[in-house]
Amino acid sequence: MAQTPPTRLAALVARAGPHRGHIALALVSIAICVTVMIGWKLGLETVVRLSPTLSPMQFNTALALALVGIGAIAGSLRYRLVAGVLAGAGAGIAALNLLEIATGVRLPLDELFHAHQFVEPGAIAGRMSPNSALAILLMGLTVFVPQIRLSGRPIRGAAIAAFMFSAAAIGAIAASVIGYLIGAAEVFGFVPETRMGVLTTIAATCLAVPICESMLAALLRRRRLPVAGLLAGFGLALGIVLASAHGAIREDAQNARRAQLDLELGYVARQLSGSIADRVLAMERMAQRWGRVGGLSEENWRADALRYASDYRMIQAVSWAGTDGILAWVEPLAGNEEAVGLDLFSFPDRRAVYERARDSGRTVATPVLDFVQGGRGFITMSPVYVRNGEFDGVMNAVFVLSEVVSAMPVSPVLGEAELLLADTTTEMIMWDQVQVLDGTFFVGIGQDAAAVLQPRQVIADLVLVLGLISGGLALLASAALLRSLAQNRQIAQTNRDLEQANSELDSFAYLASHDLKSPMRGIRQLADWLEQDMAANLSEEARRYLGLIHSRIGRLQDLLDALLEFSRVGRNAMVLQSVDVLEEVRRAVALQDLPETWTVDIRGDRLEARVDKNLLLVIVANLVRNAVKHHDREAGHLQVVLTCDVDDWTLAVIDDGPGIPREKQERVFEMFQTLKAKDVVEGSGMGLAIVSKAVARLDGDVHVESDPSAGRGSRFIVRCPLVVREADASQS
Amino acid sequence: MHLNREVSILLVEDDDIDAEAVSRGLQQARVANPVVRARNGEEALAILRREDGASGIRPPYLVLLDLNMPVMNGIEFLGELRADPALTRAVVMVLTTSNADRDRLAAFDHHVAAYILKARAGAEFEAAIKLIGHYWRYVEFPD
């Protein structure tokens, strides 16, 4: 079916007819995109992101989506080239963007068309979010692929591929929609820190829904349903939604874990600051005591210092250095032997701190140092002044970092990781500041504790598994549904074909028998006239011939009548009404001119059934006529028995004729079948065929029971439902 | 009793044998009125309107009309006839094999004087022909 694009607007609207709703939605989408593009050019923030807290729709996103949208409309109006080029261009922009995201390469694409005024923190200016790019790429392909022609024909499976692309696009957009609906759009972006803008989500939804719907509708209209393709599309959409939901829950949990860690690190940092400040205060008190008394005896100092060093776990050693900068006393001595007698002035860093403490009169901390006695840490130096304000030396507390950290209270999440304390954050992935006097330290966790940032993802995995299970079940169910739909469609088609064939046969039989009647009447008339006009002059022979002509004409008449009746049984609309079947059977039998030598016995259950009176009359009349016609004796007896079952009724017509041989019983219900030579019994051979057809219209069946070898007689048994299915019957 | 001038009969019938049957019937019933034969509605109209050198027919006349005919069937003919002011009063009797309700109703919609089934051959047909023979004698024609 080659269709050319329309040339006039009226023709355009007419062609859009069935797609009007789809095109309207696509126009909404395009309008949003164009508005956003204008908004960028004019620098209107509310137009591109609605509110500063929301992600903007990037210029490239708007451009690519608009191209795909216009392409889709062109495609539905069968401007194939325009559709292919525009959708291909939109898909190309999206594909390059995805390439940038995947490889980290920066192409000059992002701000090619516009320098973006509003950039979200952490985002690259003008870069589409990955799910926007993915959705636009998929929609572009959906529009693009069906337009491709290879030697004038669409690619095989293009429609199915297009549907799968559009379903995947729906999945990607649905992820974003879900994100916005549950107020967690930030975790539904596939990649942290980026997400589909709110306007992008709306515009993409407006475009993807009609595209996907029309692809789906096109596939569902097919006579042979592409079940596998449909299921693959559903599965793809479901899979993408599930995957992004899984990622979102993971990321949400990670965000929560990160926030928890932040909180705990802050707590630890404050605790640490406090504890160190406590120790420093203790040192300062010691220095003041020294100053008050003008120098402690070594014995007293050692007792004091030892108490501090052992009471406060963080402090490895307390030491005293006089004005000469020599560490005179160190307590406890064990483990700190190397420090005794150390000249602080020989270490520029220690000397600098010493001098600062001396000059400022305040306690000063060193940066992190390697201690001579081993270990890393820092030293606080508290200056000592004697009564006349004369500087007398420094009181030092030695803090070993590892000791400090292990002395910290354990918190629930941080407890799983090893805490680091350092004056730089180079080895840390998360940290908080610890204030030590005027210096800043950092407490945090290192690279080897990254596992603590990855909480156990039981819920995410559970959602994924449950989603897969329920999705799988849903797919199975839809597979079954689609199969039965496909089957029904085939059955319906077969039924239509059969009905068509049957009604053609009926019409043919009707017309043939009707039109054959007229020449036949002519022949009979001519034979009559011959007989009348030549009455006197006819030889015996000629008279016999005329008789034969009459008898053949009579049979032809019977055949044509039977054929007409046969066709009428199929042609006339059924009128179903509740009737007293026994009463109707009695009436039908009474209408037949039975020979006087015959006896009839009609009995059975009185029952009401919904049947067509005419068909019932046809059935009874033909069965009775059949019994009489094929009887081999003068006198016969006919029994008609009506019985009723739960949901069907049975009519048995029992004669005492010669019976029908078993091997011929099948054939008696076929058309033009008589079991005797035509001249012996003047029968059309149609009676039982008519019965069979009438019974079939009443949804019933008919068969014959007879066994001439065992005894005389045949039983014709008709079984019909009490309520006929009223699919094609008109109500009375 | 007012004596009708002799009524002519226009027999519109495509089947020769059926036409013959009517003629024979009329002969046997000793109806000697002139009979003009047309093979379809169009021919019949031409005769009634004396077109194209058609021999024509003089009023008063009685139309015996078959329904199933080629070119222009009986019902179409009736439609034309009743629409023509010059012919609308014509007396028409339908003589047909069709006993379909549709045909019967259509015929009476066009005010036919009788609807006779010719399927009933033999004695019944003869009686029908006699009825036609009597009809013109006792029924006043519009001229």
Interface residues (C-beta under 8 A of the other chain):
Chain A: K517 S518 R521 G522 R524 Q525 L526 D528 W529
Chain B: D15 I17 D18 E20 A21 R24 T97 A119 A121 G122
